Amino acid sequence: MFTLDLVERPFTERGSRLLVTAHPDGLRVARAEYETPLAETVELSGLVVRDRGGRGLPVVRATPTEVAFAGGVSLLFADSSTLVITGHGAQAFWRRPDGAEQSLALTGCHVLTGPPGTWSEPAVRAAAEARWDAWFARMPPVPADLAAPARTAWWTLAVNLLPIGGREGLVPSKYGYVGVWNWDALFHAVALRHASPALARDQVLLLLDHQLPDGRLPDVVHDRGVLAATTDLPRADHARLSEHVGRANGTEPSPDPVPVTKPPLAAWAVWKIHQADPDLAFLAAVYPGLVRAHTWWFTASDPDGDGLPAYLHPYSSGLDDSPVWDYGPRAEPPDLNAYLIHQADRLADIADALDRPAEAARWRERAAAHADLLVAERWDGTRFVTLADDTPVPVRTALDLMPLFTGRLPAEVAATLEQTLRSAAFWGEHPVPTVAFDDPAFDPEAMWRGPVWLNINYLLIEGLRRSGFTATADELHRRTLAMVRDAGGLYEYWNPLTGARAPRATSGFGWSAALFVDLAANPPEPAAG
């Protein structure tokens, strides 16, 4: 069993809002809540343990099962809402949120935080060990050199599972991302299908449970409802926001919020789950909602009606801080239409599986026509052009390469994109930067302005294979796995120059864990020579 450092890897439990972390004055217990810093949800802090002589008993081991102090004292989860402390002949000290000091003489198993109850230390410990043994037994096999980070990733997926929106949803991180984000859920499902297809299906169903009447899937499902529209902008520019949402009576900004969602990858995830564990009843249940969600992009998110939908808000792209948005809050980078083309193909697969051949044929016709339109209207001979508020954007991003994901590009176009990826603009020891290395907007540590993100790499690996570039896909696959293995954690994003965690990236990030597990479970053959 691997150890927890109680900093990047807190002591917590599947389904629990409680996190135990280490601080200079002792351990702290706080609750993970939507859009709320842990510093504002502290239940107790400064937890230390001393023996009868008053000497401090340090933490000697922290694992998913327990936090063990010297002298036989331990913290254990009795259940997801109950943290107990066990031991004899020692005393625990801590502070309440109001600063009041508290202490407890340890004479067995005591509830530290949670509802009152009587617990048996042997039973609590045995149950905790059994829960974790069962979870790790379901981890897919991976190569030996990837086993340690894969176990950390697998643990991350378990502890990020919480009751959300009426189902067990996997949140991106208990450090600041306590909700089910749309495309995060789909990436999480990719990994969960290996161990629990039912749990993977729940990630998709949770989004469809909250589908809006117009067909849009929400951006976020959280404890207080959903986020599906907003008047906010990252790096807020109110003048640009006013231009984007319009003005009432020609003078004042419109009060109407902008609809927000996330990139259309739901059918992609559904088909992956079905391939791992065929379930026609699931396909039949989700197909109508997937069709409505796909249709929404063309009916409500194509402002100029040219058949190439746009992101109406940066949030909908998932790349909130991309320099694409420096040119306007509404944009049409080529990734969106690539996803829609691929989704039409996956809807065709679903229709075929449901014995609806005529519908399947129509979906494939739509995918082919959409791909032809994308090439005709946005390919300039060297790259796919990104438009922001109908103006070409000069910045070069990894999104320019995403039409490879369709597997439907003309051979010469696909070859040019693969060559661009392998050029000095995007290919280094730690590819793929989200902004080209030689672009003036490149910043190796600013979220979507340069760092490596596993979801982008994962989709490009798939796209390269689908487009016939197996060797490049395998090399990107290997480099991605090595970067995560050598960086020492499952981070939100990585510096593409060093391969290390970018300073502002959160740790224990759900989709990084999920996609690393999936890549590690399906490694490419070792490179020749």
C-alpha positions as CSV (number, residue, x, y, z in Angstrom):
1,M,0.0,0.0,0.0
2,F,1.4,3.4,-0.9
3,T,1.6,6.2,1.6
4,L,-0.1,9.6,1.8
5,D,1.9,12.7,2.3
6,L,-1.1,14.5,3.9
7,V,-0.4,17.5,1.6
8,E,-1.0,16.5,-2.0
9,R,-2.6,13.3,-0.9
10,P,-4.9,13.9,2.1
11,F,-6.4,11.2,4.3
12,T,-9.9,10.9,3.1
13,E,-12.4,8.2,2.0
14,R,-14.7,7.4,-0.9
15,G,-17.9,9.3,-0.4
16,S,-16.5,11.5,2.4
17,R,-16.3,15.3,2.5
18,L,-13.7,15.2,5.2
19,L,-10.0,15.7,4.5
20,V,-7.2,15.3,7.0
21,T,-4.1,17.3,6.1
22,A,-0.8,18.2,7.8
23,H,0.1,21.7,8.9
24,P,2.9,23.1,11.0
25,D,0.8,23.1,14.2
26,G,-0.7,19.6,13.7
27,L,-3.3,17.9,11.6
28,R,-6.4,19.8,10.2
29,V,-9.8,18.3,9.3
30,A,-11.8,20.3,6.8
31,R,-14.8,19.6,4.6
32,A,-14.8,19.7,0.8
33,E,-17.6,21.9,-0.5
34,Y,-18.5,23.4,-3.8
35,E,-16.6,26.7,-4.6
36,T,-15.4,27.0,-1.0
37,P,-11.8,27.1,0.1
38,L,-10.9,24.4,2.7
39,A,-9.7,27.2,5.0
40,E,-13.3,28.2,5.3
41,T,-14.6,24.7,6.2
42,V,-12.3,23.7,9.0
43,E,-13.9,21.4,11.5
44,L,-10.8,21.2,13.8
45,S,-7.2,22.1,13.5
46,G,-3.9,21.8,15.4
47,L,-4.6,18.1,16.2
48,V,-1.6,16.6,18.1
49,V,-1.2,13.5,20.3
50,R,0.9,13.3,23.5
51,D,1.8,10.5,25.8
52,R,1.2,10.5,29.6
53,G,4.5,12.4,30.1
54,G,3.4,15.1,27.7
55,R,5.8,14.2,24.9
56,G,4.4,14.5,21.4
57,L,3.7,11.4,19.4
58,P,4.4,12.0,15.8
59,V,2.6,10.7,12.7
60,V,4.7,7.6,11.7
61,R,2.6,6.4,8.8
62,A,-0.4,7.5,6.6
63,T,-2.1,5.2,4.2
64,P,-5.5,5.1,2.6
65,T,-6.6,3.0,5.6
66,E,-5.2,5.0,8.6
67,V,-3.1,7.8,9.9
68,A,-0.9,6.2,12.5
69,F,0.8,8.0,15.3
70,A,3.6,6.6,17.5
71,G,2.3,4.9,20.6
72,G,-0.4,3.0,18.8
73,V,-2.8,5.9,18.2
74,S,-4.6,6.0,14.8
75,L,-7.2,8.0,12.8
76,L,-9.6,5.8,10.9
77,F,-12.8,6.4,8.9
78,A,-15.7,4.5,10.5
79,D,-17.8,5.5,7.6
80,S,-17.8,8.4,5.1
81,S,-19.0,11.0,7.6
82,T,-17.3,9.7,10.8
83,L,-13.6,10.1,11.6
84,V,-12.5,8.2,14.8
85,I,-9.4,8.3,16.8
86,T,-8.2,5.1,18.6
87,G,-5.6,4.4,21.2
88,H,-4.9,4.0,24.9
89,G,-2.8,5.9,27.4
90,A,-2.4,9.0,25.3
91,Q,-4.2,12.3,25.0
92,A,-5.3,14.2,21.8
93,F,-5.5,18.0,21.7
94,W,-7.1,20.2,19.0
95,R,-8.8,23.5,18.4
96,R,-12.3,24.1,17.3
97,P,-13.0,26.7,14.5
98,D,-13.8,29.3,17.1
99,G,-10.3,28.8,18.6
100,A,-11.4,27.0,21.7
101,E,-9.0,24.3,22.8
102,Q,-10.2,20.7,23.3
103,S,-8.6,17.5,24.5
104,L,-9.5,13.9,24.9
105,A,-8.0,11.1,27.0
106,L,-7.8,8.1,24.7
107,T,-9.3,4.9,26.2
108,G,-10.4,3.1,23.0
109,C,-12.3,4.2,19.9
110,H,-13.7,7.8,20.0
111,V,-15.6,9.8,17.4
112,L,-13.4,12.8,16.5
113,T,-15.8,14.4,14.0
114,G,-19.1,13.1,12.8
115,P,-22.4,11.9,14.4
116,P,-22.2,10.4,17.8
117,G,-21.9,6.6,18.0
118,T,-20.1,3.7,19.5
119,W,-17.4,2.0,17.4
120,S,-15.1,-0.9,17.8
121,E,-11.5,-0.3,16.7
122,P,-10.9,-3.8,15.3
123,A,-14.2,-3.7,13.4
124,V,-13.5,-0.2,12.0
125,R,-10.0,-1.1,11.0
126,A,-11.0,-4.4,9.3
127,A,-13.8,-2.7,7.4
128,A,-11.5,0.1,6.2
129,E,-8.9,-2.4,5.1
130,A,-11.5,-4.5,3.3
131,R,-12.9,-1.4,1.4
132,W,-9.4,-0.5,0.1
133,D,-8.4,-4.0,-0.7
134,A,-11.5,-4.5,-2.8
135,W,-11.0,-1.2,-4.6
136,F,-7.3,-1.9,-5.5
137,A,-8.2,-5.4,-6.6
138,R,-10.2,-3.9,-9.4
139,M,-7.4,-1.8,-10.8
140,P,-6.5,-2.8,-14.3
141,P,-3.0,-4.3,-14.7
142,V,-0.2,-1.9,-15.8
143,P,3.5,-2.3,-16.5
144,A,5.7,-2.6,-13.4
145,D,7.4,0.8,-13.9
146,L,4.0,2.5,-13.9
147,A,2.5,0.5,-10.9
148,A,3.2,3.1,-8.2
149,P,1.7,6.2,-10.0
150,A,-1.2,4.0,-11.3
151,R,-2.0,3.0,-7.7
152,T,-2.0,6.6,-6.7
153,A,-4.2,7.4,-9.7
154,W,-6.6,4.6,-8.7
155,W,-6.8,5.8,-5.1
156,T,-7.5,9.3,-6.5
157,L,-10.5,8.1,-8.4
158,A,-11.9,6.4,-5.3
159,V,-11.5,9.3,-2.9
160,N,-13.0,11.8,-5.5
161,L,-16.2,9.9,-5.6
162,L,-19.0,11.8,-3.8
163,P,-22.8,11.9,-3.7
164,I,-23.6,14.6,-6.2
165,G,-26.9,15.3,-8.0
166,G,-28.6,12.1,-6.9
167,R,-25.8,9.7,-8.0
168,E,-22.2,8.9,-7.0
169,G,-20.3,11.4,-9.1
170,L,-16.5,11.7,-9.5
171,V,-15.4,15.2,-8.8
172,P,-12.2,16.6,-10.3
173,S,-10.6,17.3,-6.9
174,K,-11.6,17.8,-3.3
175,Y,-9.1,20.6,-3.4
176,G,-11.3,23.3,-5.0
177,Y,-13.3,21.3,-7.6
178,V,-16.2,19.8,-5.7
179,G,-18.8,19.2,-8.3
180,V,-19.2,17.1,-11.5
181,W,-17.9,19.0,-14.5
182,N,-19.3,17.9,-17.8
183,W,-16.3,16.7,-19.8
184,D,-14.4,15.8,-16.6
185,A,-17.2,13.2,-15.9
186,L,-16.7,11.8,-19.4
187,F,-12.9,11.4,-19.0
188,H,-13.5,9.8,-15.5
189,A,-15.9,7.3,-17.1
190,V,-13.2,6.2,-19.4
191,A,-11.1,4.9,-16.5
192,L,-14.1,3.7,-14.4
193,R,-15.3,1.4,-17.1
194,H,-12.3,-0.9,-16.4
195,A,-13.5,-1.6,-12.8
196,S,-17.1,-0.7,-12.6
197,P,-19.0,-0.1,-15.9
198,A,-22.1,0.7,-13.8
199,L,-20.2,3.5,-12.1
200,A,-18.9,4.7,-15.4
201,R,-22.4,4.8,-16.8
202,D,-23.5,6.8,-13.8
203,Q,-21.1,9.6,-14.7
204,V,-23.0,10.0,-18.1
205,L,-26.4,9.5,-16.6
206,L,-25.7,12.2,-14.0
207,L,-25.3,14.7,-16.8
208,L,-28.4,13.5,-18.7
209,D,-30.4,13.6,-15.5
210,H,-29.8,17.4,-15.5
211,Q,-30.2,18.0,-19.2
212,L,-31.9,21.3,-20.0
213,P,-35.2,21.5,-21.9
214,D,-33.3,22.9,-25.0
215,G,-31.0,19.8,-25.1
216,R,-27.9,21.4,-23.6
217,L,-25.9,19.4,-21.0
218,P,-25.0,21.5,-18.0
219,D,-21.4,22.7,-17.4
220,V,-21.4,21.6,-13.8
221,V,-23.7,19.6,-11.5
222,H,-23.1,20.6,-7.9
223,D,-24.6,20.4,-4.4
224,R,-26.8,23.4,-5.0
225,G,-28.0,22.6,-8.5
226,V,-26.3,23.1,-11.9
227,L,-24.3,25.7,-13.7
228,A,-25.6,26.0,-17.3
229,A,-25.4,29.8,-17.9
230,T,-23.3,32.6,-16.7
231,T,-22.4,36.3,-17.1
232,D,-18.9,35.7,-15.8
233,L,-15.7,35.7,-17.9
234,P,-12.3,34.5,-16.9
235,R,-9.9,37.5,-16.9
236,A,-13.1,39.4,-16.9
237,D,-13.5,42.2,-19.5
238,H,-16.9,43.8,-19.0
239,A,-16.7,45.7,-22.3
240,R,-16.2,42.6,-24.2
241,L,-18.9,40.8,-22.2
242,S,-21.3,43.6,-23.1
243,E,-20.5,43.2,-26.7
244,H,-20.9,39.4,-26.5
245,V,-24.3,39.2,-24.7
246,G,-25.7,42.3,-26.4
247,R,-27.2,45.5,-25.0
248,A,-30.7,46.3,-23.9
249,N,-32.2,49.3,-25.7
250,G,-28.9,49.8,-27.4
251,T,-27.2,51.2,-24.3
252,E,-27.0,48.9,-21.4
253,P,-25.6,45.4,-21.2
254,S,-28.2,42.7,-21.5
255,P,-28.9,41.0,-18.2
256,D,-29.3,37.7,-20.0
257,P,-26.6,35.2,-19.1
258,V,-24.8,33.2,-21.7
259,P,-25.4,29.4,-22.0
260,V,-22.5,27.3,-20.9
261,T,-21.8,23.6,-21.4
262,K,-18.6,21.6,-22.2
263,P,-17.2,20.1,-25.4
264,P,-19.4,17.4,-27.0
265,L,-17.8,14.1,-26.0
266,A,-20.7,12.3,-24.4
267,A,-21.3,9.8,-27.2
268,W,-17.5,9.1,-27.4
269,A,-17.6,8.1,-23.7
270,V,-20.8,6.1,-24.0
271,W,-19.4,4.1,-26.8
272,K,-16.2,3.4,-24.9
273,I,-18.2,2.2,-21.9
274,H,-20.4,0.0,-24.2
275,Q,-17.3,-1.6,-25.9
276,A,-15.9,-2.5,-22.4
277,D,-19.3,-3.8,-21.1
278,P,-22.0,-4.1,-23.8
279,D,-25.4,-2.9,-22.5
280,L,-28.1,-2.2,-25.1
281,A,-30.5,-1.0,-22.4
282,F,-28.0,1.7,-21.5
283,L,-27.6,2.7,-25.1
284,A,-31.3,2.9,-25.6
285,A,-31.7,5.0,-22.5
286,V,-29.1,7.6,-23.3
287,Y,-29.5,7.8,-27.1
288,P,-32.3,10.3,-27.2
289,G,-30.6,12.6,-24.8
290,L,-27.3,12.4,-26.7
291,V,-29.1,13.3,-29.9
292,R,-30.7,16.3,-28.3
293,A,-27.4,17.4,-26.9
294,H,-25.7,17.1,-30.3
295,T,-28.5,19.0,-32.0
296,W,-28.3,21.8,-29.5
297,W,-24.9,22.8,-30.9
298,F,-26.3,23.4,-34.3
299,T,-29.6,25.1,-33.3
300,A,-28.4,27.2,-30.4
301,S,-24.6,27.5,-30.7
302,D,-24.0,28.5,-34.3
303,P,-24.5,32.2,-34.3
304,D,-23.8,32.8,-38.0
305,G,-25.7,29.7,-39.2
306,D,-22.8,28.4,-41.3
307,G,-23.0,24.9,-40.0
308,L,-19.8,25.2,-38.0
309,P,-20.9,25.7,-34.3
310,A,-18.9,28.0,-32.0
311,Y,-18.3,28.2,-28.3
312,L,-20.6,31.0,-27.0
313,H,-18.5,31.4,-23.9
314,P,-14.9,30.4,-22.8
315,Y,-16.3,28.0,-20.2
316,S,-18.0,25.9,-22.8
317,S,-14.6,25.1,-24.4
318,G,-13.1,23.8,-21.1
319,L,-10.0,25.9,-21.9
320,D,-11.1,28.9,-19.9
321,D,-7.7,30.7,-19.9
322,S,-6.6,30.0,-23.5
323,P,-5.2,33.0,-25.4
324,V,-7.8,32.3,-28.0
325,W,-10.1,34.2,-25.7
326,D,-7.8,37.3,-25.8
327,Y,-9.5,38.0,-29.1
328,G,-13.1,37.8,-28.0
329,P,-15.3,35.8,-25.7
330,R,-17.0,33.8,-28.5
331,A,-14.8,31.6,-30.6
332,E,-14.7,28.7,-33.0
333,P,-11.5,26.8,-32.6
334,P,-11.3,23.6,-34.7
335,D,-11.6,21.3,-31.8
336,L,-15.3,21.8,-31.3
337,N,-16.3,20.8,-34.9
338,A,-13.8,17.9,-34.7
339,Y,-15.6,16.6,-31.6
340,L,-19.0,17.0,-33.3
341,I,-17.9,15.1,-36.4
342,H,-16.6,12.3,-34.2
343,Q,-19.7,12.4,-32.1
344,A,-21.9,11.9,-35.2
345,D,-19.9,8.8,-36.0
346,R,-20.3,7.4,-32.5
347,L,-24.1,8.2,-32.7
348,A,-24.0,6.1,-35.8
349,D,-22.4,3.2,-34.0
350,I,-25.0,3.5,-31.2
351,A,-27.8,3.5,-33.8
352,D,-26.4,0.5,-35.4
353,A,-26.2,-1.3,-32.1
354,L,-29.9,-0.5,-31.5
355,D,-30.7,-1.9,-34.9
356,R,-31.6,1.4,-36.5
357,P,-29.5,1.2,-39.7
358,A,-31.2,4.1,-41.5
359,E,-30.4,6.5,-38.6
360,A,-26.9,5.2,-38.5
361,A,-26.5,5.9,-42.2
362,R,-27.8,9.4,-41.7
363,W,-25.3,10.1,-38.9
364,R,-22.4,8.9,-41.0
365,E,-23.6,11.1,-43.9
366,R,-23.7,14.1,-41.5
367,A,-20.2,13.3,-40.2
368,A,-18.8,13.2,-43.7
369,A,-20.5,16.4,-44.8
370,H,-19.4,18.2,-41.6
371,A,-15.8,17.1,-42.1
372,D,-15.9,18.3,-45.7
373,L,-17.3,21.7,-44.6
374,L,-14.7,22.1,-41.9
375,V,-11.9,21.5,-44.4
376,A,-13.5,23.7,-47.0
377,E,-14.1,26.7,-44.7
378,R,-11.3,26.6,-42.1
379,W,-8.3,24.9,-43.7
380,D,-5.9,27.5,-45.1
381,G,-3.4,25.1,-46.6
382,T,-1.2,24.9,-43.5
383,R,-3.5,25.0,-40.5
384,F,-7.1,25.1,-39.4
385,V,-8.0,28.7,-38.7
386,T,-9.6,29.7,-35.3
387,L,-12.2,32.4,-35.4
388,A,-13.0,34.6,-32.4
389,D,-16.0,36.8,-33.0
390,D,-15.6,36.2,-36.7
391,T,-11.9,37.4,-36.7
392,P,-9.0,35.0,-37.4
393,V,-6.9,34.4,-34.3
394,P,-3.1,34.4,-34.9
395,V,-2.2,32.4,-31.8
396,R,-1.3,28.7,-32.5
397,T,-2.7,26.2,-30.0
398,A,-2.9,22.4,-29.8
399,L,-6.6,22.8,-30.7
400,D,-5.4,23.5,-34.3
401,L,-4.4,19.8,-34.4
402,M,-7.6,18.3,-33.0
403,P,-9.3,17.6,-36.4
404,L,-7.0,14.6,-36.4
405,F,-9.5,13.2,-33.9
406,T,-12.1,12.8,-36.6
407,G,-10.2,10.3,-38.6
408,R,-11.9,11.8,-41.6
409,L,-9.4,14.3,-43.0
410,P,-8.0,14.2,-46.5
411,A,-4.7,12.4,-46.4
412,E,-2.6,15.5,-47.3
413,V,-4.4,17.6,-44.6
414,A,-3.8,14.9,-41.9
415,A,-0.2,14.6,-42.9
416,T,0.4,18.3,-42.6
417,L,-1.1,18.3,-39.1
418,E,1.0,15.3,-38.0
419,Q,4.1,17.1,-39.4
420,T,3.1,20.3,-37.4
421,L,2.8,18.2,-34.3
422,R,6.2,16.7,-34.8
423,S,7.8,20.1,-35.5
424,A,9.7,22.3,-33.0
425,A,6.5,24.3,-32.4
426,F,4.8,21.4,-30.5
427,W,7.2,18.5,-30.1
428,G,9.7,18.5,-27.2
429,E,10.7,16.1,-24.5
430,H,7.3,16.7,-22.9
431,P,4.7,17.3,-25.6
432,V,2.1,18.6,-26.3
433,P,2.1,22.3,-25.1
434,T,-1.4,23.8,-25.3
435,V,0.2,26.8,-27.0
436,A,3.0,26.4,-29.5
437,F,6.5,26.8,-28.0
438,D,7.4,29.5,-30.4
439,D,4.2,31.5,-30.1
440,P,4.4,34.9,-28.4
441,A,1.5,33.8,-26.1
442,F,3.3,30.7,-24.8
443,D,3.6,30.6,-21.0
444,P,4.7,27.2,-19.6
445,E,3.0,27.7,-16.3
446,A,-0.3,29.5,-17.0
447,M,-3.1,26.9,-17.3
448,W,-4.1,26.7,-21.0
449,R,-1.4,29.1,-22.2
450,G,1.3,26.5,-22.6
451,P,1.2,23.6,-20.0
452,V,0.6,20.0,-21.0
453,W,-2.9,18.6,-20.1
454,L,-3.5,14.9,-20.2
455,N,-6.9,15.2,-21.8
456,I,-5.5,17.0,-24.8
457,N,-2.7,14.5,-25.2
458,Y,-5.1,11.6,-24.8
459,L,-7.4,12.9,-27.5
460,L,-4.5,13.6,-29.8
461,I,-3.1,10.1,-29.3
462,E,-6.5,8.7,-30.3
463,G,-6.7,11.0,-33.3
464,L,-3.3,10.1,-34.5
465,R,-4.1,6.4,-34.4
466,R,-7.5,7.0,-36.1
467,S,-5.7,9.0,-38.8
468,G,-3.1,6.3,-39.4
469,F,-0.1,7.8,-37.6
470,T,0.5,4.9,-35.2
471,A,4.2,5.5,-34.6
472,T,3.7,9.2,-33.6
473,A,0.7,8.1,-31.4
474,D,2.8,5.5,-29.7
475,E,5.7,7.9,-29.0
476,L,3.3,10.6,-27.6
477,H,1.7,7.8,-25.5
478,R,5.1,6.8,-24.1
479,R,6.2,10.3,-23.4
480,T,3.0,11.2,-21.7
481,L,3.2,8.2,-19.4
482,A,6.9,8.9,-18.6
483,M,6.1,12.6,-17.8
484,V,3.5,11.6,-15.2
485,R,5.6,8.8,-13.8
486,D,8.6,11.0,-13.3
487,A,6.8,14.1,-12.0
488,G,5.6,12.4,-8.9
489,G,1.9,13.2,-8.9
490,L,-1.4,13.4,-10.7
491,Y,-1.6,17.1,-11.3
492,E,-4.0,19.3,-13.2
493,Y,-1.3,20.3,-15.7
494,W,2.5,20.1,-16.3
495,N,5.2,22.5,-17.4
496,P,6.1,21.4,-21.0
497,L,9.7,22.5,-20.7
498,T,10.5,20.6,-17.5
499,G,7.8,18.0,-17.2
500,A,7.3,19.1,-13.6
501,R,4.1,20.2,-11.9
502,A,3.2,23.8,-12.9
503,P,3.1,25.8,-9.6
504,R,-0.6,26.8,-9.8
505,A,-1.9,23.3,-10.8
506,T,-4.0,21.5,-8.3
507,S,-3.0,18.0,-7.1
508,G,-5.1,14.8,-7.1
509,F,-6.8,15.8,-10.3
510,G,-9.5,13.4,-11.5
511,W,-9.1,13.3,-15.2
512,S,-5.3,13.2,-15.0
513,A,-5.7,10.1,-12.8
514,A,-8.4,8.6,-15.0
515,L,-6.6,9.1,-18.3
516,F,-3.2,8.0,-16.9
517,V,-4.8,4.8,-15.7
518,D,-6.3,4.2,-19.2
519,L,-3.1,5.0,-21.0
520,A,-1.0,2.8,-18.5
521,A,-3.5,-0.1,-18.9
522,N,-3.0,0.0,-22.7
523,P,0.7,0.8,-23.2
524,P,2.2,0.9,-26.6
525,E,5.0,-1.5,-27.6
526,P,8.5,-0.3,-26.5
527,A,10.2,1.9,-29.0
528,A,12.5,0.1,-31.4
529,G,16.2,0.3,-30.7
